[in-house]
Amino acid sequence: MYTTTQLDNGILNNYAVEPNTYYAQYPAPYQQRRYLIQGAIAALLVTTLVLISAAIS
């Protein structure tokens, strides 16, 4: 266990280990198409659910 300091009263002063950071890469064209398709399916699903709920009530 990684401990930075120990206080005089015996309490350990622990800190979380920070992960390494990295820059995100711009999505490739095939990933962009997949995101577009997923967004269209999600919009269609939400629209369908709203229309069904409006028809029922």
N, C-alpha and C positions, 0 to 999 in steps of 0.2 A: 504494500500500500504506500502510495506517495504522499508524504506529509511534509508541508512546507515549514511549519514551526510548531513548537509546543509551548503553550503559555505557562506561566509560573504555577497556576493552580492545576495543571495536568491536563487541560483541555487541548485537544489536537485541533490545529487550524488547517482543515483540508480544503482543497480547491479541486474543481473538476479539471480533467485533462482536456485541453482544447484540441479539436481535430485539425488536421492540415486543411488549409483553404485552397481553392482553385477557382479559376474563372470558368463560367459556363461557355460552351461552344455553341455557335449559331446552328440551328437545326438544318440538316441536309434537305434537299428538295423532296425526297421521298417521305421524310418525317413531316415536312410541312403539309404535304398532301394528306398524310394520315391524320394530322391534327385537324385539317379542314373537314375531312370525312367524319371524324369523331364529333366535331362541333355541330355538323349538320344533323347527325343522328340524335344528338342530345337535344337540339332545338326541336326536331320533329317529335321526339318523345314528350317533351314538356308541353308543346302545343297540343298534342293528342290528349294528354292528361287533362289539360285545362278545358278543352272542348268537351271531353267526356263528363267532367265534373259539372260543367255548365248545362249539359243536356240532362243530367240526372236531377239537378236541383231546380 
